[in-house]
Amino acid sequence: MEGEPTSSSQPQAKKPRRSSSSLDSGLSLSSTLSMETTWTVSDIAKAAHLLTVLPRPLRFEDEEEMRRVYSIIYDVFRYKSVLNQALIQTAFFLKYPQFQKQPCLVSLLFYDLYKRRFLPRENHDEPLRAQLFEEAGLQEAETCLWDVRVKLAASLSRLRIKNKALSLSKLLPPHLRDSHVAALDELPVAAWINTFKIDMDEVTHLLEKAGLKRLDSKELKPDALSYVLDDWCPKLIKSHPTHRSDLAQSALVKRNLIVLQDRAFCFGPAVMCKIVHDLDLAGRLVQTHVVSPRTTAYLANILSDNEKIKTLIAFGAGQRKEEYDAYLRMLGVTNTEVRAESFLDVPSDSCLLESVVGVLATPPNTYSGVRDPVDLACSRGGDLSMLEVLTEVEDWRMKRIDAILEEERQTLRLAMSRPQIQAVLYETHSIVPAENNEMVNRMVNEMNRRAHEKHAEELGKTVLASQKEEGLETADENVVAPSDSVASIENIYMREPERPKFTEADVTVPSCDVFEIRFLPGLFLQEDIHVTMEEEGCYLAYLRRKEVVRLNAKYMINIAASRGLFGGETGGSKEAKKSQSGRPQRKKPDLQRQTSGTPLLIRPTSRRVEMERIAAPTQASISRRATGPGKISSGNFQQGTWSSTICQRHQNHFQHEFTPVVGINPKMVAQIRRQDARKWWREAARHIIVFGFNFELDQNSVDRYMRPRLKLSRTKPYYKVPLRVNVASIQFDDPNKFL
C-alpha cells in the first residue's frame, strides 16, 4: 500500500536515539524521544517528495517516521496563509521566479527555518543533508531563503505586531492553533488487535513481557506502565501517550498484529456490530464509503465473530481499490469485498444489495470534529488531500458544504429505501448541526412521508398538497421508496382529481415500512436519542424500522401459512366465516401482499413482467377466436377450420370435450370447462407470484427443490362420468440438470 511503512531505499539521516533495552516484541518503554514533534533532514526531504507537483513514490521505515513526515506537512498547511503573506511582502517570488511553480516546497523550508529561529543547521549532518536536499530539489530554495532570512523574520514580526498577536499561532483560526494541536499529545494511544493474525491472549502476553500491565478496571486511565481494554470498542487497547513512538516502531505494528487507529473512528464499526448482533440479522453488511482502510479492516475484524454476517461490502474505493485490496490482504482480512464504484451509483435492479440487512453510512463530511488530522491522513494511506481539507479556512469550507450535504442526503435516502435493509447507522466526524441532528430528523420524516404516500397510492387516494410539502423537499424520482408494492415510483406524483383527499392519519402504514430513531445499543445512557460525542470527534445516529423483518425459516413459514400454502384458511373459526344464511363464505384469493414492507420473494418489476406473460393470448385462445362459436358444433368437429399451428394439447381436450356422451348435456360440459379454466388461471397466478418462473430471479425464496407442485384438477360432471385428464400436475424441473 502506497504510503504504508516499509523499508526505505533513501540514505538514512540520524534519527532520535532509542533505548537498547528493546525486548523481543520490539517494544521499548524507555525511549528518549520527547512528545514534542521533531524531525530530521531526512523527514524534510521525504516531505518534499510528497509536496512536489507530481508526488513521487515514497516508502517509510515504520509508522513513527510516517507520522513525523505528515506532521511536518500538516504544520506547513496550517501556517501556509501566514507564510505566504511574508513571502509576498518580501517579494520573494519576484526575486526568484523559478520557485513560483513550487510554492509548497518554499513554504516547507520557510517553516523549518522559522522553527529553527532562523539559525543555521548543525554541521555534523551537512554531507547527508546536501545529498538528500539535492535529490529532493531543495538545495537551491534552501540557499535563497537563507539569503533573505532577515527580511523574512522582520516580515513575520510586522504581521504579529499589526494583528496584536503574541505568537504566530494567534494569527491562525482557532481550530488550527498550536494550543489545539498540542492537546493531541495528551490523548491516549489507541490500537486494535488484529485477530486475523494473533489471539488477544498472545498480545496480552507480549505487552506484559514488555513491562505493560493490564488494568482490570476499565474506568481507570492508563499510566506510563499500564494499558487498558476499551469499554466500548471490542479488541481495542488504550495506553499512555508516551508509548506512541514505541508502539509505532514496535514489531507488533510492523507485523500488523496490532493496528494504530484513532478511537473516534472505531465507534461506528463497534456500534454497527452491536446492532447486528442484538437484532439477530443474517446476511451481508454495507459500508457506503471507505473512510480509511484501517476502519474497514476493524469493522471486518469484529464482524468475523458473527457467523450470520458472511460478507462486508465497502463502496467508494475509486482508483485506490487495488491499493486497499492489497492492504486488507496484508492484514489477513478475508470477509470483505471492496468496490470501486460509489454507493449512489448502484442500479436499482442490481442484485448486489439483495441480501444486505444493515448499512454503516459514512458519507463525506466536513471532518470539523476530527481531533487528530495526522492520524486520519496516515490511516488513509497518506492522504494529502485530507490534510488540505482539514486546514481550510471557514470561507472555503462553507463553499463545499452544499455538495457535502447533498451526498449525505442521497446516501441516507438510498440506504433507507431498500426494503431488505433493517438498520442504518449514520456516522460523521463533524460538529455542524446541519450534518448531524438536522440531517437525520429531516431524512427520517421524508422517508416516512413517502411510505404514507405509497400506501395511499395503493388505496387509490391522493395526498393533500399541504401535507406533502410541509417542511420537506421534493423527492428524487430516481430513488425507490421503502415499499414493495406493484405500483411504480412515478405513480406517487400522479394526480387524479377523482381520488379522495386524505391526511396521514387516514392511512395505516405497516410498521416494517416506518423508520424511527433509536438509542445506541448498550453504550450510552443519555436522554438524547442520537448522541453527539463532540469530545470524541464522532457523531452517531441509529435508524431502524419499527418492525424488523428477519428472512429466516420462521419468517418463510409464517408467510406460507398466511397465504394458505399449508392448506386451510388462516385465522378465525368456521362458524365465524359463515354468512347469515348459514353458508360458509369463500375467501377471495389475495394476490397482493398483506404488508408491503416485508421483503418480496420476487421483485415488483419481475411480477409485472410475469403477469403480462400470464395475460398474453395462448394458441388455444387464438384458435377459439379464429374458429368462432358457430363453426364447431358439439357433435361435428370440423378439422379443416383449424390453423396448422394449433396447440395439440388443446386439440385433444377439445375433441374429448365434444365427444358425444349419453346422458350429458353439452352446454353443461362447456360450463364446467369454463369454471375449470378460471380456477386454473387463478391457481397458476397465485403460484407464479409466490415462486416465480425462473430460479435465477428467486434465489432468496423458499428452497427451489421443496416448492409445491401446481395442481390442475378438473371438475367432474354430473352422473359421475369420468373424464380423461392428460396432465395432472406441473413439475418444475431443475434447469441445471439439463446443462
Residue pairs with C-beta under 8 A, 6 or more apart in sequence:
1 293
1 323
1 324
1 326
1 327
1 330
1 381
2 57
2 58
2 323
2 381
2 382
3 58
3 60
3 66
3 378
3 381
3 382
4 59
4 60
4 66
4 327
4 381
4 382
5 59
5 60
5 61
5 62
5 63
5 65
5 66
5 254
6 59
6 60
6 61
7 59
7 61
8 59
8 60
8 61
8 65
9 59
10 42
10 45
10 46
10 132
10 135
11 42
11 128
11 131
11 132
12 42
12 61
13 40
13 41
13 42
13 43
13 125
13 128
13 129
13 132
14 40
14 125
14 128
15 40
15 42
15 65
16 31
16 32
16 33
16 38
16 245
17 32
17 33
18 28
18 31
18 32
18 33
18 249
19 28
19 30
19 31
19 32
21 28
21 30
22 28
23 209
23 210
23 211
24 209
24 251
25 206
25 207
25 209
25 210
25 250
25 251
25 252
26 249
26 250
26 251
26 252
26 254
27 206
27 207
27 210
27 212
27 246
27 247
27 250
27 251
27 252
28 210
28 246
28 250
29 210
29 211
29 212
29 224
29 225
29 243
29 246
31 245
31 246
33 245
35 185
35 241
35 242
35 244
36 185
37 68
37 71
37 75
38 68
39 68
39 69
39 71
39 72
40 125
41 121
41 125
41 128
41 129
41 132
41 133
42 128
42 132
43 65
43 68
43 69
43 72
44 72
44 108
44 109
44 112
44 132
44 133
44 136
44 138
45 132
45 133
45 135
45 136
45 138
46 58
46 60
46 65
46 69
46 136
47 69
47 72
47 73
47 76
47 108
48 105
48 108
48 136
48 137
48 138
49 55
49 56
49 58
49 136
50 56
50 58
50 69
50 73
50 382
50 384
51 73
51 76
51 104
51 105
51 108
51 384
52 102
52 104
52 105
52 137
53 101
53 102
55 384
58 382
60 66
60 69
62 248
62 249
62 253
62 254
63 247
63 248
63 249
63 253
63 254
63 260
63 378
64 244
64 245
64 248
64 249
66 378
66 382
67 248
67 374
67 375
67 378
70 374
70 377
70 378
70 382
70 387
71 374
72 108
72 111
72 112
73 108
73 384
73 387
74 373
74 374
74 377
74 387
74 390
74 391
75 111
75 181
76 83
76 104
76 107
76 108
76 111
77 387
77 388
77 391
78 172
78 176
78 181
78 391
79 107
79 111
79 114
79 168
79 172
80 107
80 391
81 172
81 393
82 156
82 159
82 168
82 171
82 172
83 107
83 110
83 111
83 114
84 103
84 107
85 155
85 159
86 110
86 152
86 155
86 156
86 159
87 93
87 106
87 107
87 110
87 152
89 155
89 158
90 148
90 151
90 152
90 155
92 99
92 106
92 144
92 145
92 148
92 152
93 99
93 100
93 103
95 148
96 144
98 140
99 105
99 106
99 141
99 144
102 137
102 141
105 137
105 138
105 141
106 141
106 145
108 138
109 138
109 141
109 142
109 145
110 145
110 152
113 145
113 146
113 149
113 152
114 156
114 168
118 149
118 150
118 152
118 153
121 129
130 139
133 139
133 142
145 152
156 168
159 165
159 168
159 171
160 166
160 167
160 168
160 170
160 171
163 170
163 171
165 171
167 178
169 177
169 178
169 179
170 177
173 393
173 394
174 180
175 368
176 391
183 371
184 371
184 372
184 374
185 241
186 241
187 241
187 371
187 372
188 221
188 222
188 238
188 239
188 240
188 241
188 263
189 238
189 239
189 240
189 241
189 243
189 244
189 247
189 260
190 230
190 236
190 237
190 238
190 260
190 261
190 262
190 263
190 266
191 236
191 237
191 239
191 247
191 253
191 258
191 259
191 260
191 261
192 233
192 235
192 236
192 237
192 258
192 259
192 261
192 266
192 298
192 301
193 200
193 203
193 235
193 236
193 237
193 257
193 258
194 256
194 257
194 258
194 259
194 297
194 301
194 331
194 332
195 235
195 301
195 304
196 301
196 304
196 331
196 332
196 333
196 334
197 255
197 256
197 257
197 331
197 332
198 257
200 235
203 237
203 252
203 257
203 258
204 214
206 252
207 214
207 227
207 237
208 214
211 225
212 225
212 226
212 227
212 239
212 243
213 225
213 226
213 227
214 226
214 227
214 228
214 229
215 222
215 226
215 227
215 228
217 228
218 228
218 229
218 230
218 231
219 231
220 228
221 228
222 228
222 238
222 239
222 240
223 240
224 240
224 242
224 243
226 239
226 240
227 237
227 238
227 239
227 240
227 243
228 237
228 238
228 239
229 236
229 237
229 238
230 236
230 237
230 238
230 263
230 266
232 267
232 270
232 523
233 263
233 266
233 267
233 269
233 270
234 270
234 273
234 302
235 301
235 302
236 261
236 263
236 266
236 270
237 258
238 263
239 247
247 253
247 258
247 260
248 260
251 257
252 258
253 259
253 260
256 330
256 331
256 332
259 294
259 297
259 298
259 331
260 375
260 379
261 294
261 295
261 298
261 375
261 379
262 370
262 371
262 372
262 375
262 376
262 379
262 537
263 536
264 369
264 370
264 371
264 429
264 533
264 536
264 537
264 538
265 291
265 292
265 294
265 295
265 298
265 376
265 379
265 429
265 538
266 295
266 298
267 427
267 533
267 536
267 538
267 540
268 295
268 299
268 360
268 362
268 425
268 427
268 538
268 540
269 295
269 298
269 299
269 302
269 360
270 302
271 425
271 520
271 521
271 523
271 540
271 542
272 285
272 299
272 358
272 360
272 425
273 299
273 302
273 303
273 305
273 306
274 521
274 522
274 523
275 358
275 423
275 425
275 521
275 542
275 544
276 285
276 303
276 306
276 308
276 309
276 357
276 358
276 423
277 306
278 521
278 522
279 422
279 423
279 544
279 548
279 550
280 308
280 550
281 308
281 309
281 357
281 358
281 422
281 423
281 548
281 550
282 308
282 309
282 357
282 550
282 551
282 552
283 308
283 309
283 310
283 355
283 356
283 357
283 358
283 420
283 551
284 309
284 310
284 311
284 312
284 313
284 355
284 356
284 357
285 299
285 303
285 309
285 311
285 312
285 313
285 356
285 357
285 358
285 359
285 360
286 312
286 313
286 314
286 315
286 343
286 353
286 356
286 358
286 359
286 360
286 415
287 296
287 299
287 312
287 313
287 314
287 315
287 359
287 360
287 362
288 315
288 316
288 343
288 359
288 360
288 361
288 362
288 363
288 411
288 415
289 315
289 316
289 343
289 362
289 363
289 364
289 411
290 296
290 314
290 315
290 316
290 317
290 324
290 338
291 362
291 380
292 376
292 379
292 380
292 381
293 324
293 327
293 328
293 379
293 380
293 381
294 379
295 362
295 379
296 312
296 314
296 324
296 328
296 336
296 338
297 327
297 328
297 331
297 333
297 336
299 312
299 360
300 312
300 328
300 333
300 335
300 336
301 333
303 309
303 312
303 335
304 335
309 335
310 335
311 335
311 336
311 337
312 335
312 336
312 337
313 336
313 337
313 339
313 352
313 356
314 324
314 336
314 337
314 338
314 339
315 339
315 341
315 342
315 343
315 346
316 339
316 341
316 342
316 343
317 324
317 338
317 339
317 340
318 340
319 340
320 381
321 338
321 339
321 340
323 381
324 338
325 338
327 381
328 336
328 338
343 411
343 414
344 407
344 410
344 411
344 414
346 352
346 353
346 414
348 478
348 480
349 603
349 605
353 418
353 420
353 421
354 420
354 699
354 700
355 420
355 700
356 418
356 420
356 421
357 420
357 421
357 422
357 423
357 551
358 421
358 422
358 423
358 424
358 425
359 415
359 421
359 423
359 424
359 425
360 425
360 427
361 411
361 412
361 415
361 424
361 425
361 426
361 427
362 427
362 428
363 404
363 407
363 408
363 411
363 412
363 428
364 404
364 407
364 408
365 404
365 408
365 428
365 429
365 430
365 432
365 435
366 397
366 400
366 401
366 404
366 430
366 432
366 435
367 373
367 376
367 386
367 389
367 390
367 429
367 430
368 397
368 429
368 430
368 431
368 432
369 428
369 429
369 430
369 431
369 534
369 537
369 538
369 539
370 376
370 390
370 429
370 537
371 536
371 537
373 386
373 387
373 390
373 391
374 387
376 383
376 386
376 390
377 383
377 384
377 386
377 387
380 386
401 432
401 434
404 435
405 434
405 435
405 439
408 428
408 435
408 439
409 439
409 442
409 443
410 476
410 479
412 424
412 426
412 439
412 440
412 443
412 543
413 443
413 446
413 447
413 476
413 479
414 479
415 421
415 424
416 424
416 443
416 444
416 447
416 482
416 515
416 543
417 447
417 479
417 480
417 481
417 482
418 480
418 482
419 482
419 483
419 484
419 597
419 598
419 599
419 600
420 551
420 599
422 544
422 545
422 548
422 549
422 550
423 542
423 543
423 544
423 545
423 548
424 515
424 542
424 543
424 544
425 540
425 541
425 542
425 543
426 439
426 440
426 540
426 541
426 542
426 543
427 538
427 539
427 540
428 435
428 436
428 538
428 539
429 537
429 538
429 539
430 436
430 539
431 534
435 539
436 530
436 532
436 539
436 541
437 530
437 532
437 541
440 517
440 530
440 541
440 543
441 517
442 472
444 515
444 516
444 517
444 543
445 471
445 472
446 472
446 473
446 475
447 481
447 482
447 515
448 509
448 514
448 515
449 468
449 472
449 504
450 475
450 481
450 482
450 492
451 481
451 482
451 483
451 509
451 513
451 514
451 597
452 463
452 504
452 507
452 509
453 463
453 468
453 481
453 492
454 481
454 482
454 483
454 485
454 487
454 492
454 513
454 596
455 483
455 485
455 507
455 508
455 509
455 513
455 596
456 462
456 463
456 502
456 507
457 485
457 487
457 491
457 492
457 494
458 485
458 487
458 596
459 507
460 499
461 499
461 500
461 501
461 502
461 506
461 507
462 495
462 496
462 499
462 500
462 501
462 502
463 501
463 502
464 501
464 502
464 503
467 503
467 504
475 481
475 492
477 489
477 490
477 493
479 489
480 489
481 489
481 492
482 513
482 515
482 597
483 513
483 596
483 597
484 593
484 596
484 597
484 598
484 599
484 600
484 604
485 592
485 593
485 596
485 604
486 592
486 604
486 607
486 608
487 604
488 604
509 597
510 547
510 595
510 596
510 597
510 598
511 545
511 546
511 547
511 597
512 545
512 546
512 547
512 548
512 549
512 595
512 597
512 598
513 545
513 595
513 596
513 597
514 545
514 546
514 597
515 543
515 544
515 545
515 546
516 543
516 544
516 545
516 546
517 529
517 530
517 541
517 542
517 543
518 529
518 542
518 543
518 544
519 529
519 542
520 530
520 531
520 540
520 542
521 542
524 531
530 539
530 540
530 541
530 542
531 539
531 540
532 539
533 539
533 540
545 597
547 597
549 555
549 597
549 598
549 599
551 599
551 700
556 701
556 702
559 598
560 566
560 702
561 570
562 570
562 594
563 590
563 686
563 690
564 570
565 690
565 708
569 577
569 587
574 584
577 584
577 585
577 587
578 584
578 585
579 585
589 682
589 686
591 685
591 686
591 689
593 600
600 607
601 690
601 691
601 692
601 698
601 700
601 701
601 702
602 610
602 689
602 692
602 697
602 698
602 701
603 697
606 692
606 697
607 689
610 688
610 689
610 692
610 693
611 685
613 693
614 681
614 684
614 685
614 688
618 647
619 645
619 646
619 647
619 650
620 647
620 649
620 650
623 642
623 643
623 646
623 647
623 650
626 641
626 643
627 641
627 642
631 638
631 641
632 638
632 641
632 654
632 658
633 658
634 658
634 660
634 666
635 658
635 660
637 654
637 655
637 658
642 651
649 726
649 727
652 726
653 726
656 723
656 724
657 669
657 670
657 673
658 666
658 669
661 669
661 721
663 719
663 721
664 717
664 718
664 719
664 721
668 717
668 718
669 717
672 715
672 717
675 715
676 714
676 715
679 715
680 712
683 710
683 711
683 712
684 710
687 710
690 701
691 698
691 701
691 702
691 707
691 732
692 698
692 701
695 704
695 734
695 735
698 704
704 734
705 734
707 732
709 729
709 730
709 731
709 732
710 729
710 730
711 728
711 729
712 725
712 727
712 728
712 729
712 730
713 728
714 723
714 725
716 722
716 723
717 723
